[in-house]
Amino acid sequence: MKVMVRKNVEGGFSVYVPKKDLEEAVVSSERESLFGGTVTLANGMVLELPEIPPGQGLPLTVEARKISG
């Protein structure tokens, strides 16, 4: 599924899922860089984000895989 990863005003990250009109904060991530591992959203959804080249700016739309939630 396509998702948009953004940096929020508090300095954290959020993920927007357009098909569900859902925006949730990222509460934990497998990797510090956020990409190339799994992230857990505030609603309990777990997504696997792809690797991206370093230096990419945000917001960024990527193809994510839903693991659970």
N, C-alpha and C positions, 0 to 999 in steps of 0.2 A: 504494500500500500504506500502511496505517496504521502509523505509528511513534511512539514516545514519546521525546522529547528531554529529557534530564535533565542537571543539573550534578553532576559527580562530586566526591568528597572532595578531590581534588588541585586543584580549581578549574577543570578543563577540562569538556568536555561529552562525553556518551555518548548513543548512540542504541540503543533497544531495539526489535527487530522481533518482535512477538508470534507471528506465523505461523511463524517459523523458530526461536523461542525463542533469539534471538541478541542479545547486547548487546556492542557494540564502541565503543571510544573514537573520538572525532572527532580525526583527525590533521592535517587542514587544511580550510580553508573559503574559499570564493570571497569572501565578505564578512565583515567583522569582526563584524557583528551575527548571523551564522550563518544567519539566515532570508532568503529571497528569492534564494538562489543555490545553488550545489552545495557539498556537503561530502564529504570522503573519509574513510572509516572505516579502522580499523587493519587490517582483513582485505582491504582494496583495493576494497571496494564504494563506488561513487559514487552519491549520492542528490541529487536536486534538492528543496529544501525550499521551501514556499510563503512568500510575504510574510505577516507577521503584524503586527497593530497594536502600536505601542510600549507598553511597560509590562506585557506579559503575563508572568505568573510561570511558573516551571518547577517540576515537570515539566509538559510540554504534549504532548498527542497531536495529530498533524497528518497530513495525507494527503501522502506523499512519492512522488516518481517515481524509480524505479531507472534510472540512466543506464548503469552497467556494474558488473561484478563479480558 
